[in-house]
């Protein structure tokens, strides 16, 4: 198979956005753990990082899926299929990680403010 001409721009954008989503989710989780362990009371820091990860993840997913379909439609002129697939898979993982971070810390904030649920 002959090498493709140029890389689809959406593929690279998808990969960059998905990596950013994963980084935001991980940093949000770590900041929340540090705030919880040191009793800083800044448990709301996770919202600043967990919500953008949940938003950027689907954007990366759909950009990557769109790039894969465009590359499949013109195989001789566009390349970067593996980059696009990596972007949409990582975007899905970033969405999941952002959702997990958001859910964990929202439960902790609710328990810290209102106490444990009644039996």
C-alpha positions in Angstrom: 0.0 0.0 0.0 1.3 3.4 -0.9 1.8 5.9 1.9 -0.9 8.5 2.2 -0.2 12.1 1.3 -1.1 14.2 4.4 -2.4 13.5 7.8 -6.0 14.3 8.6 -6.0 17.4 10.9 -9.0 16.1 13.0 -6.9 13.0 13.9 -4.2 15.1 15.5 -6.7 17.4 17.2 -8.5 14.4 18.6 -5.4 13.0 20.1 -4.3 16.3 21.6 -7.7 17.0 23.1 -8.1 13.5 24.5 -4.7 13.6 26.2 -5.6 16.9 27.7 -8.9 15.4 29.0 -7.0 12.6 30.6 -4.4 14.9 32.2 -7.2 17.1 33.6 -9.0 14.1 35.1 -5.8 12.8 36.7 -4.7 16.1 38.1 -8.2 16.7 39.4 -8.1 13.4 41.2 -4.7 14.0 42.7 -5.7 17.5 43.9 -8.8 16.1 45.5 -6.8 13.4 47.3 -4.2 16.0 48.5 -7.0 18.3 49.7 -8.7 15.4 51.5 -5.5 14.1 53.1 -4.3 17.5 54.3 -7.8 18.7 55.3 -7.5 21.8 53.3 -11.2 21.9 52.7 -10.8 22.7 49.0 -12.6 19.7 47.8 -14.3 21.7 45.0 -11.0 21.9 43.1 -12.0 18.7 41.3 -14.9 20.5 39.6 -12.5 22.8 37.8 -10.7 19.8 36.3 -13.3 16.9 36.3 -16.0 18.7 34.3 -13.7 19.9 31.5 -12.4 16.3 31.1 -16.0 15.1 30.7 -16.6 17.8 28.0 -13.3 17.4 26.2 -13.5 13.6 26.1 -16.6 13.4 23.9 -15.2 16.1 21.6 -12.0 14.1 21.1 -14.1 11.0 20.5 -16.2 12.5 17.8 -13.3 14.2 16.2 -11.4 10.9 16.0 -14.4 9.0 14.6 -15.0 11.7 12.0 -11.3 11.6 11.0 -11.4 7.8 10.7 -14.4 8.0 8.4 -12.8 10.7 6.3 -9.6 8.8 6.0 -11.5 5.7 5.0 -13.3 7.7 2.3 -10.1 8.9 0.7 -7.4 6.3 1.4 -4.8 7.6 -1.0 -4.9 11.3 -0.1 -5.4 11.2 3.7 -3.4 9.4 6.4 -3.3 9.3 10.1 -5.8 6.5 10.8 -3.9 5.1 13.8 -3.6 8.6 15.2 -7.4 9.1 14.8 -8.2 5.7 16.4 -5.8 6.5 19.3 -7.6 9.9 19.7 -11.1 8.5 19.8 -10.2 5.6 22.2 -8.3 8.0 24.5 -11.2 10.4 24.3 -13.6 7.7 25.5 -11.2 6.9 28.3 -10.9 10.6 29.2 -14.6 10.9 29.4 -14.8 7.9 31.7 -12.0 9.2 33.9 -13.6 12.6 34.1 -16.9 11.1 35.1 -15.3 8.9 37.8 -13.4 11.8 39.2 -16.5 14.0 39.2 -18.7 11.3 40.8 -16.2 10.4 43.5 -15.6 14.0 44.6 -19.2 15.1 44.4 -20.1 12.2 46.8 -17.3 13.3 49.1 -18.5 16.9 49.1 -22.0 15.9 49.8 -20.9 13.7 52.7 -18.6 16.4 54.1 -21.4 19.0 54.0 -24.4 16.9 55.0 -23.0 13.9 56.8 -23.4 10.3 55.9 -26.9 9.1 54.7 -29.3 8.0 57.4 -29.7 4.2 57.9 
